[in-house]
């Protein structure tokens, strides 16, 4: 069974601002990660509490794992993700 997903208001706004077909692909990538643990993830260095980045096409999903759930912090285009 997968983990519960908790969205911050900012992450919800990020997804709403993305074109629908791309947003659907991003959500599919996130769903696959939640169910199987598969995906291009990396723990970010120098961030407290720890944050993980998941690559989804040209976007990045930033989240934290807490108590068996994922807290989605941001969903950004890769060009803007690391500024």
Secondary structure, DSSP 8 states (H G I E B T S, - for coil): ---EEEE-HHHHHHHHTS-HHHHHHHHHHHHHHHHH--S-EEE-TT-SS--EEEEETTEEEEEEEETTEEEEEEEEEHHHHT-
